[in-house]
């Protein structure tokens, strides 16, 4: 019945709008966690996120306490992107029952980077 959605949303907007923290992060229970270091530890409590191997980046209470020494430095270069990206690639998710016919179908032209000698073994 109770949840902390509203607090998490307000705190997230506060952090995103007022502070330059160039990281993917998670705001949960008034703590800002580094996204790639966080895990869901409980789905029934308001303190359901944790970062067991890395301290959280910030606390929000009466004051906002940011641990700037833990924040990744912003990139100083201008934004850039690749103009010519090869779209002839494929991602194959392997699983135990993947049939050879399905796998070889993924490697047909115009897919590039394939083993043209077909030396893969099943």
Buried (B, 14 or more C-beta within 10 A) or exposed (E): EEEBEEBBEEBBEEBEEEEEBEBEBBBBBBBBBBEEBBEEEEEEEBEBBBBEEEEBBBBBEEEBEBEEEBBEEEEEEEEEEEEEEEEEEEEEEEEEEEEEEEEEEEBEEEEEEBEEEEEEEE
